[in-house]
């Protein structure tokens, strides 16, 4: 129901904007369309990866690798994948939702999401260039520590 309310509000504001200034509205819609075109390849890629992942591994295997009973190994796998993967958060959320439905654990998926958004192994050279070696490494190290703490808290709260 909430989604329909948001759609209705968007349509109302679009009509209002169009009545106020058609040129700006067309320009805004064109900009939005270009942004959508830029995001689409990433979304399709992640959907393909998720589909392949879910086709290869069944619910039992996902639960064994990333489930609540996977223990420290599940945390390590989630942390490593999250730290080295360069996926925008808006694309990774559907992936995490699919994995949760397939048996992954909340603490492990929290670890994946927090390391994905806060730790950047792939972007470390750029960070070193702009922030300096010491600052970039400290930032990534502290972010990793906070990701572990957040995941452990989620594990205690949810389980």
TIRO-2110 file (N, C-alpha, C; in Angstrom, 1 decimal):
// TIRO-2110
0.8, -1.2, 0.0, N, 1, A
0.0, 0.0, 0.0, CA, 1, A
0.9, 1.3, 0.0, C, 1, A
1.9, 1.2, 0.8, N, 2, A
2.8, 2.4, 0.9, CA, 2, A
3.4, 2.7, -0.4, C, 2, A
3.8, 1.7, -1.2, N, 3, A
4.4, 1.9, -2.5, CA, 3, A
3.4, 2.6, -3.4, C, 3, A
2.1, 2.3, -3.4, N, 4, A
1.1, 3.0, -4.2, CA, 4, A
1.0, 4.4, -3.8, C, 4, A
1.1, 4.7, -2.5, N, 5, A
1.1, 6.1, -2.1, CA, 5, A
2.3, 6.9, -2.6, C, 5, A
3.4, 6.3, -2.6, N, 6, A
4.6, 6.9, -3.2, CA, 6, A
4.5, 7.2, -4.7, C, 6, A
3.9, 6.2, -5.4, N, 7, A
3.7, 6.4, -6.8, CA, 7, A
2.7, 7.5, -7.1, C, 7, A
1.7, 7.6, -6.3, N, 8, A
0.6, 8.6, -6.5, CA, 8, A
1.2, 10.0, -6.2, C, 8, A
2.0, 10.1, -5.1, N, 9, A
2.7, 11.3, -4.8, CA, 9, A
3.6, 11.8, -5.9, C, 9, A
4.4, 10.8, -6.5, N, 10, A
5.3, 11.1, -7.6, CA, 10, A
4.6, 11.7, -8.8, C, 10, A
3.5, 11.0, -9.1, N, 11, A
2.7, 11.5, -10.3, CA, 11, A
2.1, 12.8, -10.0, C, 11, A
1.6, 13.1, -8.8, N, 12, A
1.0, 14.4, -8.5, CA, 12, A
2.1, 15.5, -8.6, C, 12, A
3.2, 15.2, -8.0, N, 13, A
4.3, 16.2, -8.1, CA, 13, A
4.8, 16.4, -9.6, C, 13, A
4.8, 15.4, -10.3, N, 14, A
5.2, 15.5, -11.7, CA, 14, A
4.2, 16.3, -12.5, C, 14, A
2.9, 16.1, -12.3, N, 15, A
1.9, 17.0, -12.9, CA, 15, A
2.0, 18.4, -12.4, C, 15, A
2.2, 18.6, -11.1, N, 16, A
2.4, 20.0, -10.6, CA, 16, A
3.6, 20.7, -11.3, C, 16, A
4.7, 19.9, -11.4, N, 17, A
6.0, 20.4, -12.0, CA, 17, A
5.7, 20.8, -13.4, C, 17, A
5.0, 19.9, -14.1, N, 18, A
4.8, 20.1, -15.5, CA, 18, A
3.9, 21.4, -15.8, C, 18, A
2.9, 21.6, -14.9, N, 19, A
2.1, 22.8, -15.0, CA, 19, A
2.9, 24.0, -14.7, C, 19, A
3.8, 24.0, -13.8, N, 20, A
4.6, 25.1, -13.4, CA, 20, A
5.7, 25.5, -14.5, C, 20, A
6.4, 24.5, -15.0, N, 21, A
7.4, 24.7, -16.0, CA, 21, A
7.7, 23.4, -16.8, C, 21, A
7.1, 23.4, -18.0, N, 22, A
7.2, 22.2, -18.8, CA, 22, A
8.7, 21.9, -19.2, C, 22, A
9.4, 22.9, -19.5, N, 23, A
10.8, 22.8, -20.0, CA, 23, A
11.7, 22.1, -18.9, C, 23, A
11.6, 22.7, -17.7, N, 24, A
12.4, 22.1, -16.6, CA, 24, A
11.9, 20.7, -16.3, C, 24, A
10.6, 20.4, -16.4, N, 25, A
10.1, 19.0, -16.1, CA, 25, A
10.7, 18.1, -17.1, C, 25, A
10.6, 18.4, -18.4, N, 26, A
11.2, 17.6, -19.5, CA, 26, A
12.7, 17.3, -19.3, C, 26, A
13.4, 18.4, -18.9, N, 27, A
14.8, 18.3, -18.6, CA, 27, A
15.1, 17.4, -17.4, C, 27, A
14.3, 17.5, -16.4, N, 28, A
14.4, 16.6, -15.2, CA, 28, A
14.1, 15.2, -15.6, C, 28, A
13.1, 14.9, -16.4, N, 29, A
12.8, 13.6, -16.8, CA, 29, A
13.9, 13.0, -17.6, C, 29, A
14.4, 13.8, -18.5, N, 30, A
15.6, 13.3, -19.3, CA, 30, A
16.8, 12.9, -18.5, C, 30, A
17.1, 13.8, -17.5, N, 31, A
18.2, 13.5, -16.6, CA, 31, A
17.9, 12.2, -15.8, C, 31, A
16.7, 12.0, -15.3, N, 32, A
16.3, 10.8, -14.6, CA, 32, A
16.5, 9.6, -15.5, C, 32, A
16.0, 9.7, -16.7, N, 33, A
16.2, 8.6, -17.7, CA, 33, A
17.6, 8.2, -17.9, C, 33, A
18.5, 9.2, -18.1, N, 34, A
19.9, 9.0, -18.3, CA, 34, A
20.5, 8.3, -17.0, C, 34, A
20.1, 8.7, -15.9, N, 35, A
20.6, 8.1, -14.6, CA, 35, A
20.1, 6.6, -14.6, C, 35, A
18.9, 6.4, -15.0, N, 36, A
18.3, 5.0, -15.0, CA, 36, A
19.2, 4.2, -16.0, C, 36, A
19.5, 4.7, -17.1, N, 37, A
20.3, 4.0, -18.1, CA, 37, A
21.7, 3.6, -17.6, C, 37, A
22.2, 4.5, -16.8, N, 38, A
23.6, 4.3, -16.2, CA, 38, A
23.5, 3.2, -15.1, C, 38, A
22.4, 3.1, -14.4, N, 39, A
22.3, 2.2, -13.3, CA, 39, A
21.9, 0.8, -13.8, C, 39, A
21.1, 0.8, -14.9, N, 40, A
20.6, -0.5, -15.4, CA, 40, A
21.6, -1.6, -15.6, C, 40, A
22.7, -1.3, -16.3, N, 41, A
23.7, -2.4, -16.5, CA, 41, A
24.2, -3.1, -15.2, C, 41, A
24.4, -2.2, -14.1, N, 42, A
24.8, -2.8, -12.8, CA, 42, A
23.8, -3.7, -12.2, C, 42, A
22.5, -3.2, -12.3, N, 43, A
21.4, -4.0, -11.8, CA, 43, A
21.3, -5.3, -12.5, C, 43, A
21.3, -5.3, -13.8, N, 44, A
21.2, -6.5, -14.6, CA, 44, A
22.3, -7.5, -14.3, C, 44, A
23.5, -6.9, -14.2, N, 45, A
24.7, -7.8, -13.8, CA, 45, A
24.5, -8.5, -12.5, C, 45, A
24.1, -7.7, -11.5, N, 46, A
23.9, -8.3, -10.2, CA, 46, A
22.7, -9.3, -10.2, C, 46, A
21.7, -9.0, -10.9, N, 47, A
20.6, -10.0, -11.0, CA, 47, A
21.0, -11.3, -11.7, C, 47, A
21.9, -11.2, -12.7, N, 48, A
22.5, -12.4, -13.3, CA, 48, A
23.3, -13.2, -12.3, C, 48, A
24.2, -12.4, -11.6, N, 49, A
25.0, -13.1, -10.6, CA, 49, A
24.2, -13.8, -9.5, C, 49, A
23.2, -13.1, -9.1, N, 50, A
22.3, -13.7, -8.0, CA, 50, A
21.6, -14.9, -8.6, C, 50, A
21.1, -14.8, -9.8, N, 51, A
20.4, -16.0, -10.4, CA, 51, A
21.4, -17.2, -10.6, C, 51, A
22.6, -16.9, -11.0, N, 52, A
23.6, -18.0, -11.2, CA, 52, A
23.9, -18.6, -9.8, C, 52, A
24.1, -17.7, -8.8, N, 53, A
24.5, -18.1, -7.5, CA, 53, A
23.4, -19.0, -6.9, C, 53, A
22.1, -18.6, -7.1, N, 54, A
21.0, -19.3, -6.5, CA, 54, A
20.7, -20.6, -7.3, C, 54, A
21.1, -20.6, -8.6, N, 55, A
20.9, -21.8, -9.4, CA, 55, A
22.0, -22.9, -9.1, C, 55, A
23.2, -22.4, -8.8, N, 56, A
24.3, -23.4, -8.5, CA, 56, A
24.1, -23.9, -7.1, C, 56, A
23.8, -23.0, -6.1, N, 57, A
23.7, -23.5, -4.7, CA, 57, A
22.3, -23.6, -4.3, C, 57, A
22.0, -24.6, -3.6, N, 58, A
20.6, -24.7, -3.1, CA, 58, A
20.5, -24.1, -1.7, C, 58, A
19.4, -24.1, -1.1, N, 59, A
19.1, -23.4, 0.1, CA, 59, A
20.0, -24.0, 1.2, C, 59, A
20.1, -25.3, 1.2, N, 60, A
20.9, -26.0, 2.2, CA, 60, A
22.4, -25.6, 2.2, C, 60, A
22.9, -25.5, 1.0, N, 61, A
24.3, -25.1, 0.8, CA, 61, A
24.6, -23.7, 1.2, C, 61, A
23.7, -22.8, 0.8, N, 62, A
23.8, -21.4, 1.2, CA, 62, A
23.7, -21.3, 2.7, C, 62, A
22.8, -22.0, 3.3, N, 63, A
22.7, -22.0, 4.8, CA, 63, A
24.0, -22.5, 5.5, C, 63, A
24.6, -23.5, 4.8, N, 64, A
25.8, -24.1, 5.4, CA, 64, A
27.0, -23.1, 5.3, C, 64, A
27.1, -22.4, 4.1, N, 65, A
28.2, -21.5, 3.9, CA, 65, A
28.0, -20.1, 4.6, C, 65, A
26.8, -19.6, 4.5, N, 66, A
26.5, -18.2, 5.0, CA, 66, A
25.4, -18.2, 6.1, C, 66, A
25.0, -19.3, 6.5, N, 67, A
23.9, -19.4, 7.5, CA, 67, A
24.3, -19.1, 8.9, C, 67, A
23.4, -19.1, 9.8, N, 68, A
23.6, -18.8, 11.2, CA, 68, A
24.6, -19.8, 11.8, C, 68, A
24.5, -21.1, 11.4, N, 69, A
25.4, -22.1, 11.9, CA, 69, A
26.8, -22.1, 11.2, C, 69, A
27.1, -21.3, 10.3, N, 70, A
28.3, -21.3, 9.6, CA, 70, A
29.5, -20.8, 10.4, C, 70, A
29.1, -20.1, 11.5, N, 71, A
30.1, -19.7, 12.5, CA, 71, A
31.1, -18.6, 11.9, C, 71, A
32.3, -18.7, 12.4, N, 72, A
33.3, -17.7, 12.1, CA, 72, A
33.7, -17.8, 10.6, C, 72, A
33.6, -19.0, 10.0, N, 73, A
33.9, -19.1, 8.5, CA, 73, A
32.9, -18.3, 7.7, C, 73, A
31.6, -18.3, 8.1, N, 74, A
30.6, -17.5, 7.4, CA, 74, A
30.9, -16.0, 7.5, C, 74, A
31.3, -15.6, 8.7, N, 75, A
31.7, -14.2, 8.9, CA, 75, A
32.9, -13.8, 8.0, C, 75, A
33.9, -14.7, 8.0, N, 76, A
35.1, -14.4, 7.2, CA, 76, A
34.8, -14.4, 5.7, C, 76, A
34.0, -15.3, 5.2, N, 77, A
33.6, -15.3, 3.8, CA, 77, A
32.9, -14.0, 3.5, C, 77, A
31.9, -13.7, 4.3, N, 78, A
31.1, -12.4, 4.1, CA, 78, A
32.0, -11.2, 4.1, C, 78, A
32.9, -11.2, 5.1, N, 79, A
33.8, -10.0, 5.2, CA, 79, A
34.7, -9.9, 4.0, C, 79, A
35.3, -11.0, 3.6, N, 80, A
36.2, -10.9, 2.4, CA, 80, A
35.5, -10.5, 1.1, C, 80, A
34.3, -11.1, 0.9, N, 81, A
33.6, -10.8, -0.3, CA, 81, A
33.1, -9.3, -0.3, C, 81, A
32.6, -8.9, 0.9, N, 82, A
32.2, -7.5, 1.0, CA, 82, A
33.3, -6.5, 0.9, C, 82, A
34.5, -6.8, 1.4, N, 83, A
35.6, -5.9, 1.4, CA, 83, A
36.2, -5.7, 0.0, C, 83, A
36.2, -6.8, -0.8, N, 84, A
36.8, -6.7, -2.2, CA, 84, A
35.8, -6.4, -3.3, C, 84, A
34.5, -6.5, -3.0, N, 85, A
33.5, -6.3, -4.0, CA, 85, A
33.2, -4.8, -4.2, C, 85, A
33.0, -4.4, -5.4, N, 86, A
32.7, -3.0, -5.7, CA, 86, A
31.3, -3.0, -6.3, C, 86, A
30.3, -3.1, -5.4, N, 87, A
28.9, -3.1, -5.9, CA, 87, A
28.2, -1.9, -5.1, C, 87, A
27.5, -1.1, -5.8, N, 88, A
26.7, 0.0, -5.1, CA, 88, A
25.7, -0.6, -4.1, C, 88, A
25.5, 0.0, -3.0, N, 89, A
24.6, -0.6, -2.0, CA, 89, A
23.1, -0.8, -2.6, C, 89, A
22.7, 0.1, -3.4, N, 90, A
21.3, 0.0, -4.0, CA, 90, A
21.2, -1.3, -4.8, C, 90, A
22.3, -1.8, -5.3, N, 91, A
22.3, -3.0, -6.1, CA, 91, A
22.5, -4.2, -5.2, C, 91, A
23.2, -4.1, -4.1, N, 92, A
23.5, -5.2, -3.2, CA, 92, A
22.3, -5.6, -2.3, C, 92, A
21.4, -4.7, -2.0, N, 93, A
20.3, -5.0, -1.2, CA, 93, A
19.4, -6.1, -1.7, C, 93, A
19.1, -6.1, -3.0, N, 94, A
18.3, -7.2, -3.5, CA, 94, A
19.1, -8.5, -3.4, C, 94, A
20.4, -8.5, -3.6, N, 95, A
21.2, -9.7, -3.5, CA, 95, A
21.1, -10.2, -2.0, C, 95, A
21.2, -9.4, -1.1, N, 96, A
21.2, -9.8, 0.3, CA, 96, A
19.8, -10.3, 0.7, C, 96, A
18.7, -9.7, 0.2, N, 97, A
17.4, -10.2, 0.4, CA, 97, A
17.2, -11.6, -0.2, C, 97, A
17.7, -11.8, -1.4, N, 98, A
17.6, -13.2, -2.0, CA, 98, A
18.4, -14.2, -1.1, C, 98, A
19.6, -13.8, -0.7, N, 99, A
20.4, -14.7, 0.1, CA, 99, A
19.7, -15.0, 1.5, C, 99, A
19.1, -14.0, 2.1, N, 100, A
18.4, -14.2, 3.3, CA, 100, A
17.2, -15.2, 3.2, C, 100, A
16.5, -15.0, 2.1, N, 101, A
15.4, -15.9, 1.8, CA, 101, A
15.9, -17.4, 1.5, C, 101, A
17.1, -17.5, 1.1, N, 102, A
17.7, -18.8, 0.7, CA, 102, A
18.4, -19.4, 1.9, C, 102, A
18.5, -18.8, 3.0, N, 103, A
19.1, -19.4, 4.2, CA, 103, A
20.3, -18.8, 4.8, C, 103, A
20.7, -17.6, 4.2, N, 104, A
21.9, -16.9, 4.8, CA, 104, A
21.5, -16.3, 6.1, C, 104, A
22.4, -16.1, 7.0, N, 105, A
22.2, -15.6, 8.3, CA, 105, A
22.2, -14.1, 8.3, C, 105, A
21.5, -13.5, 9.2, N, 106, A
21.5, -12.0, 9.3, CA, 106, A
22.8, -11.4, 9.7, C, 106, A
23.5, -12.0, 10.7, N, 107, A
24.8, -11.5, 11.0, CA, 107, A
25.8, -11.5, 9.9, C, 107, A
25.8, -12.6, 9.1, N, 108, A
26.7, -12.8, 8.0, CA, 108, A
26.4, -11.7, 6.9, C, 108, A
25.1, -11.5, 6.6, N, 109, A
24.7, -10.6, 5.6, CA, 109, A
24.9, -9.1, 6.1, C, 109, A
24.8, -8.9, 7.4, N, 110, A
25.2, -7.6, 7.9, CA, 110, A
26.7, -7.4, 7.7, C, 110, A
27.5, -8.4, 8.0, N, 111, A
28.9, -8.3, 7.7, CA, 111, A
29.2, -8.0, 6.3, C, 111, A
28.5, -8.7, 5.4, N, 112, A
28.7, -8.4, 3.9, CA, 112, A
28.3, -7.0, 3.6, C, 112, A
27.2, -6.5, 4.0, N, 113, A
26.7, -5.1, 3.7, CA, 113, A
27.6, -4.1, 4.3, C, 113, A
28.0, -4.2, 5.5, N, 114, A
28.8, -3.2, 6.2, CA, 114, A
30.2, -3.1, 5.6, C, 114, A
30.8, -4.3, 5.3, N, 115, A
32.1, -4.2, 4.7, CA, 115, A
32.0, -3.7, 3.2, C, 115, A
30.9, -4.1, 2.6, N, 116, A
30.7, -3.6, 1.2, CA, 116, A
30.7, -2.1, 1.1, C, 116, A
30.0, -1.5, 2.1, N, 117, A
29.8, 0.0, 2.1, CA, 117, A
30.9, 0.7, 2.8, C, 117, A
31.6, 0.1, 3.7, N, 118, A
32.6, 0.9, 4.5, CA, 118, A
34.0, 0.5, 4.2, C, 118, A
34.3, -0.7, 3.8, N, 119, A
35.7, -1.1, 3.5, CA, 119, A
35.9, -1.2, 2.0, C, 119, A
37.0, -0.6, 1.6, N, 120, A
37.3, -0.6, 0.1, CA, 120, A
38.7, -1.1, -0.2, C, 120, A
38.8, -2.4, -0.4, N, 121, A
40.1, -2.9, -0.8, CA, 121, A
40.4, -2.5, -2.2, C, 121, A
39.4, -2.6, -3.1, N, 122, A
39.6, -2.2, -4.5, CA, 122, A
39.9, -0.7, -4.7, C, 122, A
39.3, 0.1, -3.8, N, 123, A
39.5, 1.6, -3.9, CA, 123, A
40.6, 2.1, -3.1, C, 123, A
41.3, 1.2, -2.4, N, 124, A
42.4, 1.6, -1.5, CA, 124, A
43.5, 2.5, -2.2, C, 124, A
43.9, 2.1, -3.4, N, 125, A
44.9, 2.9, -4.1, CA, 125, A
44.5, 4.4, -4.3, C, 125, A
43.2, 4.6, -4.7, N, 126, A
42.7, 5.9, -4.9, CA, 126, A
42.7, 6.7, -3.5, C, 126, A
42.2, 6.0, -2.5, N, 127, A
42.2, 6.6, -1.1, CA, 127, A
43.6, 7.0, -0.7, C, 127, A
44.6, 6.1, -0.9, N, 128, A
46.0, 6.4, -0.6, CA, 128, A
46.4, 7.7, -1.3, C, 128, A
46.0, 7.8, -2.6, N, 129, A
46.4, 8.9, -3.4, CA, 129, A
45.9, 10.2, -2.8, C, 129, A
44.6, 10.2, -2.4, N, 130, A
44.0, 11.5, -1.9, CA, 130, A
44.1, 11.7, -0.4, C, 130, A
44.1, 10.6, 0.4, N, 131, A
44.1, 10.8, 1.8, CA, 131, A
45.4, 10.5, 2.4, C, 131, A
46.3, 9.9, 1.7, N, 132, A
47.6, 9.5, 2.3, CA, 132, A
47.5, 8.0, 2.8, C, 132, A
48.7, 7.4, 2.7, N, 133, A
48.7, 5.9, 3.1, CA, 133, A
48.2, 5.7, 4.5, C, 133, A
48.7, 6.4, 5.5, N, 134, A
48.4, 6.1, 6.9, CA, 134, A
46.9, 6.3, 7.1, C, 134, A
46.3, 7.4, 6.6, N, 135, A
44.9, 7.7, 6.8, CA, 135, A
44.0, 6.7, 6.1, C, 135, A
44.3, 6.4, 4.9, N, 136, A
43.5, 5.4, 4.1, CA, 136, A
43.5, 4.0, 4.8, C, 136, A
44.7, 3.6, 5.2, N, 137, A
44.7, 2.3, 5.9, CA, 137, A
44.0, 2.3, 7.2, C, 137, A
44.2, 3.4, 8.0, N, 138, A
43.4, 3.5, 9.3, CA, 138, A
41.9, 3.5, 9.0, C, 138, A
41.5, 4.3, 8.0, N, 139, A
40.0, 4.3, 7.8, CA, 139, A
39.5, 3.0, 7.4, C, 139, A
40.2, 2.2, 6.6, N, 140, A
39.7, 0.9, 6.2, CA, 140, A
39.8, -0.1, 7.4, C, 140, A
40.8, 0.0, 8.2, N, 141, A
40.9, -0.9, 9.4, CA, 141, A
39.8, -0.6, 10.4, C, 141, A
39.6, 0.7, 10.7, N, 142, A
38.5, 1.1, 11.6, CA, 142, A
37.2, 0.7, 11.1, C, 142, A
37.0, 0.9, 9.8, N, 143, A
35.7, 0.5, 9.2, CA, 143, A
35.5, -1.0, 9.3, C, 143, A
36.5, -1.8, 9.1, N, 144, A
36.4, -3.2, 9.3, CA, 144, A
36.1, -3.6, 10.7, C, 144, A
36.7, -3.0, 11.6, N, 145, A
36.5, -3.3, 13.1, CA, 145, A
35.0, -2.9, 13.4, C, 145, A
34.5, -1.8, 12.9, N, 146, A
33.1, -1.4, 13.2, CA, 146, A
32.2, -2.4, 12.5, C, 146, A
32.5, -2.9, 11.3, N, 147, A
31.7, -3.9, 10.6, CA, 147, A
31.5, -5.1, 11.4, C, 147, A
32.7, -5.6, 12.0, N, 148, A
32.6, -6.8, 12.9, CA, 148, A
31.7, -6.5, 14.1, C, 148, A
31.9, -5.3, 14.7, N, 149, A
31.1, -5.0, 15.9, CA, 149, A
29.6, -4.9, 15.6, C, 149, A
29.3, -4.3, 14.5, N, 150, A
27.9, -4.2, 14.1, CA, 150, A
27.3, -5.5, 13.8, C, 150, A
28.0, -6.4, 13.1, N, 151, A
27.5, -7.7, 12.8, CA, 151, A
27.3, -8.6, 14.0, C, 151, A
28.2, -8.5, 15.0, N, 152, A
28.1, -9.2, 16.2, CA, 152, A
26.9, -8.7, 17.0, C, 152, A
26.6, -7.4, 17.0, N, 153, A
25.4, -6.8, 17.7, CA, 153, A
24.2, -7.4, 17.0, C, 153, A
24.1, -7.3, 15.7, N, 154, A
23.0, -7.9, 15.0, CA, 154, A
22.8, -9.3, 15.3, C, 154, A
23.9, -10.1, 15.4, N, 155, A
23.8, -11.5, 15.7, CA, 155, A
23.2, -11.7, 17.1, C, 155, A
23.6, -10.8, 18.1, N, 156, A
23.0, -11.0, 19.4, CA, 156, A
21.6, -10.5, 19.5, C, 156, A
21.2, -9.5, 18.8, N, 157, A
19.9, -9.0, 18.8, CA, 157, A
18.9, -9.9, 18.1, C, 157, A
19.2, -10.4, 16.9, N, 158, A
18.3, -11.1, 16.1, CA, 158, A
18.2, -12.6, 16.5, C, 158, A
19.3, -13.2, 16.9, N, 159, A
19.4, -14.6, 17.3, CA, 159, A
19.1, -14.8, 18.7, C, 159, A
END
